[in-house]
Amino acid sequence: MKQASTLPSRRVTAETATETAIVGTAEDDVVAVPLRHPWRWVVAAVLALGFVALLSSLWSNPNIDHSTIKNYLFHRRILGGIGLTLALTVISMLVSTLLGVLLAVMRLSRNPVMNAFAWLYVWVFRGTPLLIQVVFWGYLGLLYSQISLGLPFTDFTFFSMDTNALVPAFTAGLLAMTLNQAAYSAEIIRGGMLSVDTGQHEAAYSLGMSPAFALFRVVLPQAMRVIIPPMGNETISMLKNTSLLSVIAVLELYTVATQISSQSLRQVELLVVVSCWYLFLTTVLSVPQYYLERHYGRGNVRQQTPTPLGRMISTLRKHGKPHAESKGLQP
């Protein structure tokens, strides 16, 4: 009888202890409440309203002919200027990057002649405005009427050609932009190479790697994390700097728009067309820069932040999950 009377009491005690533990755990949990920032939303709303008001005032301005913008936004001449602008940007950046790598290696070389030449090159092309360089190459025929190749200090020549025929406007603009950008690319690449620890060089040499092999297989891949962001900015700047070639009549985007506006007397409308295309092209160029930064920054962070597309997908899944659960709970 005693054992039978004690069993229910033990059972009740165990159940009571379990309930007490559950209640205690729930009471001891710390609920983290995120800090609210109401003024952020106020400032964001003011900025958004100001931006919308500016766009609305520009679009509703009676002095702007919207039909002109619509007619010339995808005009054949405008699209031709865009193609030439992209060609100038791509070729200039590719060639200037190769020259930049060479100049950066020369700047870091122990050879005093190579070091001095690279320093002099960077000093000259960074110290003079790009517009002056464009005009210089564009009017090179005024300085040299003929470009000849032969024995120096003699009249014997292997090759001779008229300067204006050898260096037309497109070539002159390409030379100016490429040689100018090479100076900036050299300093960016040199800074990236200096960011790599010297122990990496020593480890590569201890494995029997040659200096050139260690440069392209060990140093540059690690330096890309530092090189890519400024080089992406330089690419976007190169795209916009092609408008300077209008002074030597290279038919890029801005030059074509200027010619059309001088004929139609619609300067503001053509400027709007040009601005829309530059904004679109710079946005497109920003996409590969973003993913290149993520690719070369993988070893520097433990966990990368999700991409904009990944955040959008996760947000859609988060909002769609409660609906799916509610449907599953329906009888």
Beta strands, then each sheet from edge to edge (+ up, - down):
strand 1: 146-150
strand 2: 157-162
sheet 1: 1+ 2-
end
